[in-house]
Amino acid sequence: MVNLIGKRTLQLLAGGALMLFATVSSAQYVWVDANGTKQFSDRPPPPGVPAKNIIKSPSAAAAAPQTGDAAAPPSTPMSADDKVPPSLADREAEYRKRTKAKEDEQKKAGEDATRKAANKVACESARNYKRTLEQGTRVSSTDKNGERSFLDDSQRTAEIARANKAITEACK
């Protein structure tokens, strides 16, 4: 029983120590960017942010020497030629622009494919109709009153010309 109590106490102490280190490791930086927006991060602000705009930085980070490009102070002031990385809003806008362009391209490709398929069907239909007319098979038509009649030679010639026109338009 005594061994169990000692083990439990040891576990509680270890858990407490871990919680203490967790709060220290969650260092937060707060600064105001060029647009006047408060920025919160676990990383130091970019080198171009003036010290007066840094609202909060962890005390351990201020005492420890900083290494790396992001933490190093700029050796020269930023010029107008230096590229500032795009903000999250800019990247989101670019992403939406690319997505919309891709959707438009896919929509256009779909419309082209539909139009080509319809032209192919119309072309085949016109060629079949012309073939039927040229074979001399009796072709009937229905007039306005619903009466059925057969095409004579002049009507057949006019229908062949119409089929030829349809073939040239649909079979491009």
C-alpha positions as CSV (number, residue, x, y, z in Angstrom):
1,M,0.0,0.0,0.0
2,V,2.9,2.4,0.9
3,N,4.5,1.6,-2.4
4,L,1.3,2.6,-4.3
5,I,1.1,6.0,-2.5
6,G,4.7,6.8,-3.4
7,K,4.2,5.8,-7.0
8,R,1.1,8.0,-7.3
9,T,2.9,11.0,-5.7
10,L,5.8,10.5,-8.1
11,Q,3.4,10.5,-11.1
12,L,1.7,13.7,-9.9
13,L,5.0,15.4,-9.5
14,A,6.1,14.4,-13.0
15,G,2.8,15.6,-14.5
16,G,3.2,18.9,-12.7
17,A,6.7,19.3,-14.0
18,L,5.6,18.6,-17.6
19,M,2.8,21.2,-17.3
20,L,5.3,23.7,-16.0
21,F,7.6,23.1,-19.0
22,A,4.6,23.2,-21.4
23,T,3.7,26.7,-20.3
24,V,7.2,27.9,-20.8
25,S,7.5,26.4,-24.2
26,S,4.3,28.0,-25.5
27,A,6.0,31.4,-25.8
28,Q,3.9,33.9,-27.7
29,Y,4.8,37.0,-29.7
30,V,2.4,39.8,-30.3
31,W,3.1,42.7,-32.7
32,V,1.3,45.2,-34.9
33,D,2.0,44.8,-38.6
34,A,2.3,47.5,-41.2
35,N,-1.5,47.5,-41.7
36,G,-2.2,48.0,-38.0
37,T,-3.4,44.5,-37.4
38,K,-2.4,42.6,-34.3
39,Q,-0.4,39.5,-35.1
40,F,-0.1,36.5,-32.7
41,S,2.6,33.9,-33.3
42,D,4.9,31.4,-31.5
43,R,7.7,32.7,-33.8
44,P,9.4,36.0,-33.7
45,P,8.0,38.8,-35.9
46,P,9.7,39.4,-39.3
47,P,12.9,41.5,-39.3
48,G,11.2,44.5,-40.8
49,V,8.9,45.1,-37.8
50,P,10.1,48.0,-35.6
51,A,10.8,47.3,-31.9
52,K,8.1,49.8,-30.9
53,N,5.4,47.6,-32.7
54,I,6.4,44.4,-30.8
55,I,3.8,44.3,-27.9
56,K,4.8,41.0,-26.3
57,S,7.7,38.7,-26.5
58,P,8.7,35.8,-24.2
59,S,11.3,36.8,-21.6
60,A,13.5,33.7,-22.4
61,A,13.7,34.7,-26.0
62,A,14.9,38.2,-25.1
63,A,17.7,36.8,-22.9
64,A,18.8,34.0,-25.2
65,P,20.9,34.8,-28.3
66,Q,18.8,34.4,-31.5
67,T,20.0,32.4,-34.4
68,G,18.6,31.9,-37.9
69,D,17.5,34.2,-40.7
70,A,14.1,34.9,-39.2
71,A,15.4,35.9,-35.8
72,A,18.5,37.9,-37.0
73,P,18.1,41.6,-37.2
74,P,18.4,43.1,-40.7
75,S,21.9,44.4,-41.4
76,T,20.5,47.1,-43.7
77,P,17.1,48.7,-43.6
78,M,14.5,47.2,-46.0
79,S,14.4,48.9,-49.3
80,A,11.5,49.2,-51.8
81,D,13.2,46.5,-54.0
82,D,13.0,43.9,-51.2
83,K,10.2,41.4,-51.8
84,V,7.8,41.1,-48.9
85,P,6.3,37.6,-48.7
86,P,2.6,37.7,-49.6
87,S,0.1,37.8,-46.7
88,L,-2.3,35.0,-46.1
89,A,-5.1,37.0,-47.7
90,D,-3.0,37.6,-50.8
91,R,-2.2,33.9,-51.1
92,E,-5.9,33.0,-50.6
93,A,-6.9,35.5,-53.3
94,E,-4.3,34.0,-55.7
95,Y,-5.6,30.5,-54.9
96,R,-9.2,31.5,-55.6
97,K,-8.1,33.2,-58.8
98,R,-6.3,30.0,-60.0
99,T,-9.2,27.8,-58.9
100,K,-11.7,30.0,-60.8
101,A,-9.5,30.0,-63.9
102,K,-9.2,26.2,-63.8
103,E,-13.0,25.8,-63.4
104,D,-13.6,28.2,-66.3
105,E,-11.1,26.1,-68.4
106,Q,-12.8,22.9,-67.5
107,K,-16.3,24.4,-68.2
108,K,-15.1,25.5,-71.6
109,A,-13.5,22.1,-72.4
110,G,-16.8,20.5,-71.4
111,E,-18.8,22.8,-73.6
112,D,-16.4,22.1,-76.5
113,A,-16.7,18.4,-76.0
114,T,-20.5,18.6,-75.9
115,R,-20.6,20.8,-79.1
116,K,-18.2,18.4,-80.9
117,A,-20.4,15.4,-79.9
118,A,-23.5,17.1,-81.1
119,N,-21.8,18.1,-84.4
120,K,-20.7,14.5,-84.9
121,V,-24.2,13.2,-84.5
122,A,-25.6,15.9,-86.8
123,C,-22.9,15.1,-89.4
124,E,-23.7,11.4,-89.3
125,S,-27.4,12.1,-89.5
126,A,-27.0,14.4,-92.5
127,R,-24.7,11.9,-94.3
128,N,-27.2,9.1,-93.8
129,Y,-30.1,11.2,-95.1
130,K,-28.1,12.2,-98.2
131,R,-27.2,8.6,-98.8
132,T,-30.8,7.6,-98.6
133,L,-31.8,10.4,-101.0
134,E,-29.1,9.5,-103.5
135,Q,-30.0,5.7,-103.5
136,G,-33.3,6.5,-105.0
137,T,-35.3,5.0,-102.2
138,R,-38.8,6.4,-102.0
139,V,-38.8,9.1,-99.2
140,S,-42.0,10.3,-97.8
141,S,-42.7,13.6,-96.2
142,T,-45.6,15.0,-94.2
143,D,-47.2,18.3,-95.1
144,K,-48.9,20.9,-92.9
145,N,-52.2,19.0,-92.9
146,G,-50.5,15.8,-91.8
147,E,-50.9,14.2,-95.2
148,R,-48.1,11.9,-96.3
149,S,-46.6,12.3,-99.8
150,F,-43.5,11.1,-101.6
151,L,-40.7,13.4,-102.8
152,D,-40.6,14.0,-106.6
153,D,-37.3,14.6,-108.4
154,S,-37.1,18.4,-107.9
155,Q,-37.9,18.0,-104.2
156,R,-35.3,15.2,-103.9
157,T,-32.7,17.5,-105.5
158,A,-33.6,20.3,-103.1
159,E,-33.3,17.9,-100.2
160,I,-29.9,16.7,-101.4
161,A,-28.7,20.3,-101.6
162,R,-30.0,21.0,-98.1
163,A,-28.2,17.8,-96.8
164,N,-25.0,18.9,-98.5
165,K,-25.2,22.3,-96.7
166,A,-25.9,20.5,-93.4
167,I,-22.9,18.3,-93.9
168,T,-20.5,21.2,-94.6
169,E,-21.7,23.0,-91.5
170,A,-21.7,20.0,-89.1
171,C,-18.7,18.1,-90.4
172,K,-16.0,20.6,-89.9
